[in-house]
Amino acid sequence: MDYKKYVADRVKDVKFSTIRYFFNLVNQMPEAISLCIGEPDFVTPIHICEAAKKALDDGKTSYTPNPGILELRYEIAHYLKRRFGLSYVPEKEIIVTIGASEAIDIALRTLVNPGDEVLIPEPSFVAYRPCVTLAGGKPVPVPTYFEDGFVLRPDILERFVTPKSKVLLLSYPNNPTGAVMNRKQLEEIGKIVEKHDLIVITDEIYAELTYGVEHTAFATIPGMWERTVTISGFSKAYSMTGWRLGYLAAPAELAEEMLKVHQYSVTCAPTMAQYAAVEALRNGDADIERMREEYNKRRIYLYTSLKSMGLECFEPKGAFYIFPSIKNTGLSSEEFAERLLMEKKVAVVPGSAFGESGQGFVRLAYATSMANLEKAVERIGEFLKEI
Ligand SMILES: Cc1ncc(COP(=O)(O)O)c(C=O)c1O
């Protein structure tokens, strides 16, 4: 049967990420050290797991209200206020979602009409472009550069704005570069957003993972709260990837529209995970601190090691990725990643997987033990000498 002819064009237009290709290769090589995976290597803190177990013991096994249990929405509102100075009304402006992933999807599906353009600073998280395409929109990559520390430059952003531009999809701290944007830089972006009447989806899932710099929530930039959908989740900060829990916060009128998409596609986020998340927000600050300190040691180790090997490297200030340039090796990102895997059994992701402006770079995730990183560094050193 010709199944292809039944598949919708917008789905056919979406390609699998090259990360998947590398995952498959790595899975066939159990002895390889993987620096591919953007997922914390810690297990979820025990008190958070206990809260989920208690929810089960208490019989909390049914659907919750569509936007999530009110207790959790209150905790999220409280958390966003105390950590980032953001104000949202729990009853009307917060929706608990199935990971930040679902929040990105429903935000885009709510906002995008066929042909609307969504500006995506790149290199970027691999899901953005496909999600825009699946929502019927047109992804418009906006390059960011090593020389600028991979922050989004207002003049470059403005060059890509057209009358069809509707949404700007921001994501700082950034996956894959580890770049963060400070308040002043975000204010400059805010001016362009206002001038061209854009709406902003800001994916701040790595907000808790910054090193020596404060995270600035985009919605706290003057004039931006009313134009912003703030997205975050529990996967990275609390090491809860498997729980599938995130949220979005937006002005009530927008959140109400998004709630329709959420309601009719997923009903609600997992119930016991929501109870676990209440505990995470109430009593999880010390866990974040402990994991962040560990990531920071690894970050410094990798940054200094890669530089001392002669790889040009931008110092990441957020998330758990480092994005060295491999241009001076003469190899493309794909060749570098494939040969490093085949010859030295170290898996990294070619920067080109995150958009064209990632060509000439590779992404290393330091969400793995220091022992693994030390072995990986040794092997990368050998590889660089041999090529
Ligand atoms: C920038 C970014 N946003 C969203 C996600 C997905 O997060 P979640 O597990 O909450 O769906 C990831 C996961 O890697 C990510 O890197």
The ligand as an SDF file (V2000), in Angstrom:
LIG
                    3D

 16 16  0  0  0  0  0  0  0  0999 V2000
   14.7480   24.1680   25.0590 C   0  0  0  0  0  0  0  0  0  0  0  0
   13.8900   23.0010   25.4280 C   0  0  0  0  0  0  0  0  0  0  0  0
   12.5660   23.1690   25.5400 N   0  0  0  0  0  0  0  0  0  0  0  0
   11.7550   22.1550   25.8590 C   0  0  0  0  0  0  0  0  0  0  0  0
   12.2400   20.8810   26.0760 C   0  0  0  0  0  0  0  0  0  0  0  0
   11.2810   19.7790   26.4020 C   0  0  0  0  0  0  0  0  0  0  0  0
   11.0120   19.7720   27.7620 O   0  0  0  0  0  0  0  0  0  0  0  0
    9.9210   18.8280   28.4410 P   0  0  0  0  0  0  0  0  0  0  0  0
   10.6120   17.6000   28.9270 O   0  0  0  0  0  0  0  0  0  0  0  0
    9.3930   19.6520   29.5820 O   0  0  0  0  0  0  0  0  0  0  0  0
    8.8780   18.5340   27.4240 O   0  0  0  0  0  0  0  0  0  0  0  0
   13.6190   20.6520   25.9620 C   0  0  0  0  0  0  0  0  0  0  0  0
   14.1690   19.2920   26.1370 C   0  0  0  0  0  0  0  0  0  0  0  0
   15.2760   18.9940   25.7990 O   0  0  0  0  0  0  0  0  0  0  0  0
   14.4580   21.7340   25.6430 C   0  0  0  0  0  0  0  0  0  0  0  0
   15.7860   21.5860   25.5220 O   0  0  0  0  0  0  0  0  0  0  0  0
  1  2  1  0
  2  3  1  0
  2 15  2  0
  3  4  2  0
  4  5  1  0
  5  6  1  0
  5 12  2  0
  6  7  1  0
  7  8  1  0
  8  9  2  0
  8 10  1  0
  8 11  1  0
 12 13  1  0
 12 15  1  0
 13 14  2  0
 15 16  1  0
M  END
$$$$
